[in-house]
């Protein structure tokens, strides 16, 4: 087989040669594998972006949970409950006797 010249490359004669025609299935396989490789790369980038987005969403949810939990803890403290009862002029009073176990 002779070395391909520029003229053969430009006019496409090299693609009609017998040795290269025998390699068409291999070239097609290589082309398909390259396409699959490129698609896998884009899919990996998309998955990384999705992971990053979900991580940010998780952080936001965690901070929201902490703020709601802190607000809940503040509102359910005994002193906060007593203050709310006093502002609403409720008739409920604090039990001054210690709790006793009933058997």
N, CA and C atoms as a LAMMPS dump frame, in Angstrom:
ITEM: TIMESTEP
0
ITEM: NUMBER OF ATOMS
309
ITEM: BOX BOUNDS ff ff ff
-5.0000000000000000e+02 5.0000000000000000e+02
-5.0000000000000000e+02 5.0000000000000000e+02
-5.0000000000000000e+02 5.0000000000000000e+02
ITEM: ATOMS id mol type element x y z
1 1 1 N 0.845 -1.181 0
2 1 2 C 0 0 0
3 1 3 C 0.881 1.232 0
4 2 1 N 0.593 2.176 -0.854
5 2 2 C 1.391 3.397 -0.953
6 2 3 C 0.847 4.435 0.013
7 3 1 N 1.685 5.367 0.33
8 3 2 C 1.3 6.436 1.237
9 3 3 C 0.324 7.359 0.51
10 4 1 N -0.719 7.749 1.191
11 4 2 C -1.753 8.583 0.572
12 4 3 C -1.206 9.981 0.322
13 5 1 N -1.479 10.495 -0.829
14 5 2 C -1.055 11.846 -1.149
15 5 3 C -2.158 12.827 -0.801
16 6 1 N -1.807 14.081 -0.813
17 6 2 C -2.778 15.123 -0.493
18 6 3 C -3.903 15.123 -1.517
19 7 1 N -3.563 14.877 -2.77
20 7 2 C -4.576 14.854 -3.825
21 7 3 C -5.602 13.745 -3.568
22 8 1 N -5.135 12.563 -3.138
23 8 2 C -6.055 11.458 -2.844
24 8 3 C -6.953 11.792 -1.657
25 9 1 N -6.396 12.484 -0.668
26 9 2 C -7.202 12.871 0.49
27 9 3 C -8.272 13.885 0.106
28 10 1 N -7.893 14.867 -0.729
29 10 2 C -8.828 15.924 -1.084
30 10 3 C -9.941 15.45 -2.006
31 11 1 N -9.637 14.583 -2.954
32 11 2 C -10.698 14.159 -3.856
33 11 3 C -11.435 12.903 -3.377
34 12 1 N -11.006 12.3 -2.253
35 12 2 C -11.726 11.189 -1.657
36 12 3 C -11.354 9.827 -2.193
37 13 1 N -10.324 9.745 -3.02
38 13 2 C -9.918 8.445 -3.551
39 13 3 C -9.462 7.498 -2.454
40 14 1 N -8.93 8.039 -1.402
41 14 2 C -8.426 7.173 -0.322
42 14 3 C -9.568 6.404 0.343
43 15 1 N -10.767 6.984 0.344
44 15 2 C -11.894 6.306 0.977
45 15 3 C -12.479 5.202 0.094
46 16 1 N -12.107 5.189 -1.184
47 16 2 C -12.598 4.16 -2.101
48 16 3 C -11.6 3.016 -2.276
49 17 1 N -10.458 3.125 -1.631
50 17 2 C -9.445 2.077 -1.798
51 17 3 C -9.899 0.792 -1.099
52 18 1 N -9.461 -0.32 -1.63
53 18 2 C -9.883 -1.638 -1.129
54 18 3 C -9.465 -1.877 0.326
55 19 1 N -8.226 -1.591 0.732
56 19 2 C -7.852 -1.861 2.143
57 19 3 C -8.681 -1.046 3.139
58 20 1 N -9.014 0.177 2.773
59 20 2 C -9.805 0.99 3.694
60 20 3 C -11.264 0.54 3.712
61 21 1 N -11.774 0.07 2.582
62 21 2 C -13.157 -0.41 2.537
63 21 3 C -13.347 -1.634 3.428
64 22 1 N -12.312 -2.431 3.558
65 22 2 C -12.406 -3.607 4.435
66 22 3 C -12.482 -3.181 5.907
67 23 1 N -12.04 -1.981 6.199
68 23 2 C -12.02 -1.502 7.583
69 23 3 C -13.261 -0.679 7.953
70 24 1 N -14.211 -0.533 7.044
71 24 2 C -15.415 0.254 7.324
72 24 3 C -16.161 -0.207 8.586
73 25 1 N -16.357 -1.5 8.802
74 25 2 C -17.043 -1.903 10.052
75 25 3 C -16.281 -1.459 11.307
76 26 1 N -14.965 -1.569 11.259
77 26 2 C -14.156 -1.139 12.403
78 26 3 C -14.262 0.374 12.592
79 27 1 N -14.208 1.117 11.517
80 27 2 C -14.33 2.57 11.611
81 27 3 C -15.71 2.972 12.13
82 28 1 N -16.729 2.266 11.694
83 28 2 C -18.08 2.534 12.185
84 28 3 C -18.183 2.245 13.686
85 29 1 N -17.594 1.151 14.128
86 29 2 C -17.583 0.816 15.551
87 29 3 C -16.854 1.889 16.35
88 30 1 N -15.72 2.328 15.859
89 30 2 C -14.962 3.373 16.55
90 30 3 C -15.783 4.663 16.627
91 31 1 N -16.455 5.015 15.537
92 31 2 C -17.294 6.207 15.511
93 31 3 C -18.417 6.11 16.545
94 32 1 N -19.076 4.959 16.604
95 32 2 C -20.165 4.761 17.576
96 32 3 C -19.632 4.847 19.007
97 33 1 N -18.474 4.243 19.252
98 33 2 C -17.895 4.292 20.601
99 33 3 C -17.511 5.72 20.994
100 34 1 N -17.015 6.488 20.04
101 34 2 C -16.67 7.887 20.328
102 34 3 C -17.935 8.675 20.675
103 35 1 N -19.01 8.452 19.939
104 35 2 C -20.274 9.134 20.229
105 35 3 C -20.777 8.748 21.626
106 36 1 N -20.711 7.467 21.955
107 36 2 C -21.145 7.009 23.287
108 36 3 C -20.272 7.63 24.369
109 37 1 N -18.982 7.721 24.133
110 37 2 C -18.057 8.318 25.101
111 37 3 C -18.401 9.788 25.337
112 38 1 N -18.68 10.519 24.271
113 38 2 C -19.035 11.928 24.401
114 38 3 C -20.351 12.082 25.155
115 39 1 N -21.335 11.231 24.83
116 39 2 C -22.623 11.289 25.525
117 39 3 C -22.456 10.986 27.014
118 40 1 N -21.61 10.016 27.339
119 40 2 C -21.381 9.672 28.742
120 40 3 C -20.735 10.84 29.484
121 41 1 N -19.855 11.554 28.817
122 41 2 C -19.231 12.719 29.439
123 41 3 C -20.249 13.798 29.757
124 42 1 N -21.133 14.082 28.799
125 42 2 C -22.172 15.083 29.054
126 42 3 C -23.119 14.628 30.158
127 43 1 N -23.439 13.354 30.174
128 43 2 C -24.325 12.84 31.211
129 43 3 C -23.661 12.949 32.585
130 44 1 N -22.362 12.691 32.664
131 44 2 C -21.651 12.814 33.943
132 44 3 C -21.659 14.256 34.427
133 45 1 N -21.475 15.194 33.52
134 45 2 C -21.516 16.608 33.895
135 45 3 C -22.912 16.986 34.388
136 46 1 N -23.941 16.509 33.717
137 46 2 C -25.312 16.782 34.148
138 46 3 C -25.58 16.206 35.539
139 47 1 N -25.085 15.009 35.788
140 47 2 C -25.278 14.394 37.105
141 47 3 C -24.538 15.175 38.184
142 48 1 N -23.339 15.661 37.884
143 48 2 C -22.597 16.466 38.849
144 48 3 C -23.352 17.758 39.153
145 49 1 N -23.924 18.381 38.13
146 49 2 C -24.7 19.597 38.35
147 49 3 C -25.933 19.311 39.196
148 50 1 N -26.585 18.175 38.946
149 50 2 C -27.763 17.787 39.731
150 50 3 C -27.373 17.525 41.188
151 51 1 N -26.251 16.863 41.402
152 51 2 C -25.774 16.602 42.769
153 51 3 C -25.488 17.913 43.479
154 52 1 N -24.854 18.847 42.789
155 52 2 C -24.542 20.145 43.388
156 52 3 C -25.836 20.893 43.736
157 53 1 N -26.817 20.867 42.832
158 53 2 C -28.09 21.544 43.082
159 53 3 C -28.806 20.93 44.284
160 54 1 N -28.817 19.594 44.347
161 54 2 C -29.476 18.92 45.47
162 54 3 C -28.742 19.188 46.784
163 55 1 N -27.421 19.298 46.72
164 55 2 C -26.645 19.597 47.922
165 55 3 C -27.007 20.996 48.441
166 56 1 N -27.125 21.959 47.53
167 56 2 C -27.518 23.307 47.938
168 56 3 C -28.937 23.312 48.497
169 57 1 N -29.824 22.549 47.881
170 57 2 C -31.2 22.456 48.363
171 57 3 C -31.244 21.825 49.755
172 58 1 N -30.412 20.822 49.978
173 58 2 C -30.336 20.179 51.29
174 58 3 C -29.839 21.161 52.35
175 59 1 N -28.848 21.965 52.001
176 59 2 C -28.351 22.971 52.941
177 59 3 C -29.453 23.96 53.305
178 60 1 N -30.183 24.408 52.29
179 60 2 C -31.266 25.356 52.534
180 60 3 C -32.332 24.736 53.431
181 61 1 N -32.706 23.498 53.157
182 61 2 C -33.709 22.817 53.979
183 61 3 C -33.219 22.637 55.411
184 62 1 N -31.947 22.357 55.565
185 62 2 C -31.383 22.176 56.91
186 62 3 C -31.462 23.476 57.702
187 63 1 N -31.117 24.587 57.06
188 63 2 C -31.185 25.87 57.753
189 63 3 C -32.63 26.253 58.072
190 64 1 N -33.548 25.952 57.175
191 64 2 C -34.958 26.21 57.458
192 64 3 C -35.435 25.377 58.638
193 65 1 N -35.022 24.102 58.662
194 65 2 C -35.389 23.226 59.778
195 65 3 C -34.861 23.779 61.092
196 66 1 N -33.604 24.205 61.086
197 66 2 C -33.012 24.72 62.323
198 66 3 C -33.719 25.99 62.792
199 67 1 N -34.082 26.862 61.873
200 67 2 C -34.755 28.092 62.279
201 67 3 C -36.162 27.787 62.813
202 68 1 N -36.882 26.874 62.158
203 68 2 C -38.222 26.514 62.635
204 68 3 C -38.132 25.801 63.976
205 69 1 N -37.148 24.923 64.135
206 69 2 C -36.993 24.206 65.403
207 69 3 C -36.65 25.17 66.536
208 70 1 N -35.798 26.144 66.259
209 70 2 C -35.438 27.128 67.278
210 70 3 C -36.659 27.948 67.678
211 71 1 N -37.446 28.36 66.696
212 71 2 C -38.664 29.116 66.986
213 71 3 C -39.637 28.273 67.81
214 72 1 N -39.77 27.003 67.446
215 72 2 C -40.652 26.092 68.202
216 72 3 C -40.158 25.927 69.64
217 73 1 N -38.858 25.741 69.79
218 73 2 C -38.306 25.562 71.135
219 73 3 C -38.515 26.819 71.975
220 74 1 N -38.379 27.986 71.362
221 74 2 C -38.605 29.228 72.108
222 74 3 C -40.064 29.363 72.526
223 75 1 N -40.98 28.991 71.651
224 75 2 C -42.402 29.145 71.951
225 75 3 C -42.919 28.118 72.95
226 76 1 N -42.253 26.995 73.086
227 76 2 C -42.748 25.953 73.996
228 76 3 C -42.037 25.952 75.352
229 77 1 N -41.165 26.902 75.592
230 77 2 C -40.558 27.003 76.923
231 77 3 C -41.626 27.442 77.925
232 78 1 N -41.449 27.02 79.151
233 78 2 C -42.458 27.311 80.167
234 78 3 C -42.628 28.807 80.35
235 79 1 N -41.543 29.559 80.343
236 79 2 C -41.659 31.007 80.546
237 79 3 C -42.429 31.668 79.407
238 80 1 N -42.222 31.213 78.174
239 80 2 C -42.953 31.787 77.039
240 80 3 C -44.43 31.462 77.126
241 81 1 N -44.745 30.25 77.56
242 81 2 C -46.157 29.85 77.699
243 81 3 C -46.828 30.671 78.793
244 82 1 N -46.125 30.865 79.898
245 82 2 C -46.686 31.655 81
246 82 3 C -46.92 33.093 80.536
247 83 1 N -45.98 33.653 79.812
248 83 2 C -46.152 35.028 79.32
249 83 3 C -47.353 35.137 78.384
250 84 1 N -47.541 34.162 77.512
251 84 2 C -48.702 34.189 76.62
252 84 3 C -50.01 34.074 77.396
253 85 1 N -50.011 33.21 78.42
254 85 2 C -51.216 33.07 79.23
255 85 3 C -51.534 34.37 79.961
256 86 1 N -50.499 35.063 80.452
257 86 2 C -50.717 36.314 81.174
258 86 3 C -51.219 37.405 80.235
259 87 1 N -50.71 37.45 79.021
260 87 2 C -51.157 38.493 78.091
261 87 3 C -52.592 38.256 77.621
262 88 1 N -53.044 37.016 77.636
263 88 2 C -54.41 36.705 77.205
264 88 3 C -55.382 36.656 78.39
265 89 1 N -54.881 37.004 79.568
266 89 2 C -55.708 37 80.781
267 89 3 C -56.381 35.654 80.983
268 90 1 N -55.632 34.594 80.867
269 90 2 C -56.169 33.253 81.037
270 90 3 C -56.335 32.929 82.515
271 91 1 N -57.25 32.034 82.817
272 91 2 C -57.477 31.617 84.21
273 91 3 C -56.58 30.454 84.603
274 92 1 N -55.801 29.933 83.666
275 92 2 C -54.889 28.841 83.998
276 92 3 C -53.744 29.363 84.853
277 93 1 N -53.327 28.543 85.797
278 93 2 C -52.227 28.933 86.682
279 93 3 C -51.165 27.85 86.685
280 94 1 N -49.978 28.225 87.109
281 94 2 C -48.866 27.281 87.178
282 94 3 C -49.051 26.406 88.408
283 95 1 N -48.809 25.122 88.266
284 95 2 C -48.908 24.184 89.378
285 95 3 C -47.662 24.337 90.244
286 96 1 N -47.846 24.752 91.468
287 96 2 C -46.713 24.958 92.365
288 96 3 C -46.345 23.7 93.138
289 97 1 N -47.223 22.733 93.189
290 97 2 C -46.921 21.498 93.893
291 97 3 C -46.113 20.583 92.981
292 98 1 N -45.189 19.852 93.532
293 98 2 C -44.427 18.907 92.704
294 98 3 C -45.326 17.772 92.22
295 99 1 N -44.955 17.197 91.149
296 99 2 C -45.733 16.104 90.579
297 99 3 C -45.621 14.874 91.468
298 100 1 N -46.712 14.123 91.555
299 100 2 C -46.721 12.901 92.352
300 100 3 C -47.107 11.742 91.476
301 101 1 N -46.507 10.618 91.787
302 101 2 C -46.795 9.415 91.046
303 101 3 C -48.008 8.714 91.624
304 102 1 N -48.944 8.357 90.771
305 102 2 C -50.157 7.68 91.209
306 102 3 C -49.963 6.177 90.936
307 103 1 N -50.093 5.402 91.996
308 103 2 C -49.93 3.945 91.863
309 103 3 C -51.242 3.244 91.793
